[in-house]
Amino acid sequence: MAERLIIALGGNAIIKEHQRGRLEEQFTNTEASLTGVVELIKRGHAVVITHGNGPQVGNILIRVEAARDRAYDLSLDVCVAQSQGEMGYMIQQCLQNLLHRQGLHRSVITVISQVVVSQDELRRLKPTKPIGPFYTEAQARRLMAQGIEMIEDAGRGYRRVVPSPTPRCIVEQQVIKELFDRGVIVIAVGGGGIPVVRDADGTFRGVAAVIDKDLATSLLARAIGAEKMIDVTGVEKVKVNFGSPEERDLDRMTVSEAKRYLAQGHFPPGSMGPKIEAAIQFLECGGREVIITRPERLVEAIDGQTGTHIYPDEPI
């Protein structure tokens, strides 16, 4: 049965561990990560794709730093927009080529997406999300003198930190839904979306923040009426008791079980935590299923043969 799917590609799907991230590598990895998506499209499923941008936006910030005083500076929101265009083009072209080879003629489009966050929350939040390159202590002190928040990162140097606010709404969500309803394959909310606030006069303004990609994907999934959310990441299945002798894979869990494991600390904030939080939000607002798995196991996971499957609680 054809279903409405939203598929989130993790950063590891584009740049593999220990790779330098050259464009040739990124195109090769992107094409490989999309082969399962093409099979789902062949089956008649409607698809929206989201993606992470951590390595890419980090590299953009390195270029900004290297070009300081030689080219105009870029704010973080513009860096996110730049990464959306770069990665959207890459995903769009790779998917178009794969579909063409299969004799499938479908429209694919990237929507540069702004995501509204709360000004009040931004004022309250302590900047904790590291972004960009590492700096020496001397470099960090110069940046801090300019008002930029920095932290020492595990003995590796200093990094800039920004807040990571909750996504509230997606400015372009109606356009994305209309395209989705017409059968267009849409790539949207890359990197969690461009963080913007809405001022009192109704206008938008970019801010220095990073929005979690999984939470933004969940928000978009609800806005467009997706039935299933699929998180393509670096593990085949979610684990509990990770790294201990009691470590085990989870084949399935309900929302209540996911909440319990989350409260027990099985899913850390910097890794699996946001994915589980996003799954809970989606399922509590009418979603039917969330699947978490590796890109190469996507089709098997949708067929129920692997992956971790999360479902709403059974009605009482």
C-alpha positions in Angstrom: 0.0 0.0 0.0 1.4 3.4 -1.0 2.1 5.6 2.0 3.2 9.2 2.7 6.7 9.0 4.0 9.2 11.5 5.4 12.8 10.3 5.3 15.6 12.0 7.3 19.1 11.4 6.0 21.8 11.7 8.8 25.1 13.4 8.2 26.9 10.1 8.1 24.9 9.2 5.0 26.7 12.0 3.1 30.2 12.1 4.8 31.5 8.7 6.1 33.6 8.5 9.2 37.4 8.9 8.4 36.6 10.6 5.1 37.8 14.1 4.3 34.4 14.9 2.8 35.6 15.8 -0.7 32.7 16.5 -3.1 33.4 13.4 -5.1 33.0 11.4 -1.8 29.8 13.2 -0.9 28.2 12.6 -4.3 29.1 8.9 -4.1 27.8 8.5 -0.6 24.6 10.4 -1.3 23.8 8.3 -4.3 24.4 5.1 -2.3 22.2 6.4 0.5 19.3 7.0 -1.9 19.1 3.6 -3.6 16.6 2.5 -1.0 14.6 5.7 -1.4 14.3 5.0 -5.1 12.9 1.5 -4.4 10.2 3.1 -2.1 9.3 5.6 -4.8 9.0 2.7 -7.3 6.5 1.1 -5.0 4.4 4.2 -5.2 5.2 5.9 -1.9 5.1 9.7 -1.7 8.4 11.0 -0.2 9.8 14.1 1.4 13.5 14.1 2.3 15.2 16.0 5.1 18.9 16.0 6.0 21.6 16.9 8.5 24.3 19.4 7.6 26.8 19.3 10.5 30.0 18.6 8.6 29.0 20.8 5.7 28.1 23.9 7.7 31.3 23.4 9.8 33.3 23.6 6.6 31.5 26.7 5.5 32.4 28.3 8.8 36.1 27.3 8.3 36.0 29.1 4.9 34.4 32.1 6.5 37.2 32.3 9.1 39.9 31.8 6.5 38.5 34.5 4.3 38.0 37.1 7.1 39.1 40.6 6.0 39.3 39.3 2.4 35.5 38.6 1.7 32.3 39.6 3.3 31.4 37.8 6.5 28.5 35.3 6.7 26.1 35.0 9.6 25.2 31.5 10.9 21.7 31.6 9.4 23.2 32.4 6.0 25.7 29.5 6.4 22.8 27.2 7.1 21.0 28.5 4.0 24.2 28.0 1.9 24.4 24.4 3.2 20.7 23.8 2.2 21.4 24.9 -1.3 24.6 22.9 -1.7 23.3 19.7 -0.2 19.8 20.1 -1.7 21.4 20.3 -5.1 23.5 17.2 -4.4 20.6 15.1 -3.1 18.3 16.4 -5.9 20.7 15.6 -8.7 21.7 12.1 -7.3 18.0 11.2 -6.9 17.1 12.5 -10.4 19.9 10.4 -11.9 18.9 7.3 -10.0 15.2 7.7 -11.0 16.2 8.3 -14.7 18.2 5.0 -14.7 15.1 3.2 -13.5 12.9 4.8 -16.1 11.0 6.8 -13.5 10.0 10.4 -14.4 9.3 12.3 -11.2 9.8 15.9 -10.3 12.4 16.6 -7.5 12.8 20.0 -5.9 14.7 21.6 -3.0 12.9 24.1 -0.9 15.1 26.5 1.1 13.3 26.3 4.4 13.1 28.8 7.3 12.1 27.5 10.7 10.7 29.9 13.3 12.0 29.7 16.9 10.9 31.6 20.0 12.8 34.8 20.9 11.9 34.2 24.5 13.4 30.7 24.4 16.6 32.1 22.7 17.0 34.6 25.5 16.6 31.9 28.2 18.8 29.2 26.6 22.4 28.8 27.4 24.5 28.3 24.2 25.7 24.6 24.3 25.7 23.4 20.7 29.3 23.4 19.4 29.7 24.4 15.7 32.6 25.1 13.3 36.3 24.7 13.7 38.6 24.3 16.7 40.5 27.4 17.9 43.5 27.9 20.2 43.0 29.6 23.5 44.4 32.8 22.2 42.1 32.8 19.1 39.1 32.0 21.3 39.9 34.9 23.7 39.9 37.3 20.7 36.5 35.9 19.5 35.1 36.1 23.0 36.1 39.7 23.2 33.9 40.3 20.2 30.9 38.8 22.0 31.1 35.3 20.6 30.4 32.4 23.0 33.2 29.8 23.2 33.8 26.6 25.2 36.8 24.3 25.7 35.9 21.0 23.9 37.3 17.9 25.5 40.9 19.0 25.4 40.8 19.4 21.6 40.6 23.2 21.6 37.9 25.8 21.8 34.7 25.9 19.7 32.0 28.4 19.2 28.7 27.4 20.8 25.1 28.6 20.0 21.7 27.8 21.4 19.6 25.0 20.0 16.0 26.1 20.4 12.8 24.2 19.7 11.4 24.5 16.2 7.9 26.1 16.3 6.8 26.3 12.7 8.1 26.0 9.2 7.6 29.2 7.1 7.3 27.3 3.8 5.3 24.3 5.1 2.2 25.1 3.1 4.2 25.2 -0.2 6.0 21.9 0.8 2.6 20.2 1.5 1.1 21.4 -1.8 4.1 20.0 -3.7 4.0 16.8 -1.7 0.2 16.4 -2.4 0.9 16.8 -6.1 3.5 14.0 -6.1 6.6 16.1 -6.2 9.6 14.7 -4.2 10.6 17.5 -1.9 13.9 18.1 -0.1 13.3 20.4 2.8 14.4 21.7 6.3 18.0 20.8 5.6 20.1 21.1 8.8 17.0 21.6 10.8 16.1 24.7 8.8 17.3 28.2 8.7 16.7 29.6 12.3 14.5 32.7 12.2 12.4 34.7 14.6 9.2 36.5 13.8 9.3 40.2 14.9 6.2 42.1 16.2 5.5 43.5 12.8 5.3 39.9 11.3 8.6 40.0 9.5 11.3 37.4 9.8 14.9 37.8 10.9 17.7 35.2 10.9 19.4 34.3 14.3 22.5 32.5 15.4 21.2 29.1 16.5 21.2 25.5 15.4 17.9 23.6 15.2 17.9 19.9 15.7 17.3 18.1 12.4 15.2 15.3 13.8 12.8 17.7 15.7 12.4 19.8 12.6 11.7 16.7 10.6 9.0 15.6 13.1 7.4 19.1 12.9 7.4 18.9 9.1 6.0 15.4 9.1 3.0 16.5 11.2 2.5 19.6 9.0 2.3 17.6 5.7 0.3 14.6 7.1 3.1 12.0 6.7 2.1 8.5 7.9 5.6 7.3 8.7 8.9 8.9 9.6 12.1 7.1 8.7 15.4 8.1 10.3 18.3 7.0 8.2 21.3 7.0 10.5 24.6 5.2 11.4 23.0 2.2 13.3 20.8 -0.6 12.1 18.8 -0.7 15.3 18.5 1.5 18.5 20.2 0.0 21.5 19.7 0.1 25.2 22.5 -0.3 27.8 24.8 0.8 25.1 28.5 -0.2 25.7 27.7 -2.4 28.6 27.5 -6.2 28.9 23.7 -5.8 28.9 23.6 -4.0 25.6 20.8 -5.1 23.3 19.0 -4.1 20.2 15.4 -2.9 20.2 13.3 -4.3 17.4 10.2 -2.4 18.4 8.9 -0.2 21.2 5.8 1.9 22.0 5.7 5.6 22.8 5.4 4.7 26.6 8.5 2.4 26.4 10.4 5.1 24.5 9.6 7.6 27.2 10.7 5.2 29.9 14.0 4.4 28.2 14.6 8.1 27.5 14.0 9.0 31.2 16.4 6.2 32.3 19.2 7.8 30.2 19.5 5.2 27.5 19.3 7.8 24.7 21.9 10.6 25.3 21.0 14.2 24.2 23.9 14.4 21.8 23.1 11.2 19.8 19.9 9.1 20.0 18.0 11.3 22.4 16.6 13.9 19.8 15.6 11.1 17.4 13.5 9.4 20.1 12.0 12.8 21.2 11.1 13.5 17.6 9.6 10.1 17.2 7.4 10.6 20.4 6.2 14.0 19.1 5.3 12.6 15.7 3.4 9.5 17.1 1.6 11.5 19.7 0.2 13.8 17.0 -1.2 11.1 14.8 1.8 9.5 13.1 1.5 5.7 12.5 5.1 4.5 12.8 8.8 5.7 13.1 11.6 3.5 11.7 15.3 4.0 12.6 17.9 2.2 10.6 21.0 2.4 8.3 20.6 3.6 4.7 21.5 0.3 3.2 18.8 -1.5 5.2 16.0 1.0 4.4 13.9 -1.3 2.2 14.3 -4.3 4.6 13.3 -2.0 7.5 10.1 -0.8 5.7 9.3 -4.4 5.1 9.6 -5.1 8.8 12.8 -7.3 8.5 15.2 -5.0 10.4 15.4 -1.6 12.1 13.8 -0.3 15.2 10.1 0.3 14.9 8.3 2.7 17.2 4.5 2.8 17.4 1.8 4.7 19.3 0.5 3.2 22.5 -2.4 0.8 22.0 -5.7 2.5 22.8 -7.0 1.6 26.3 
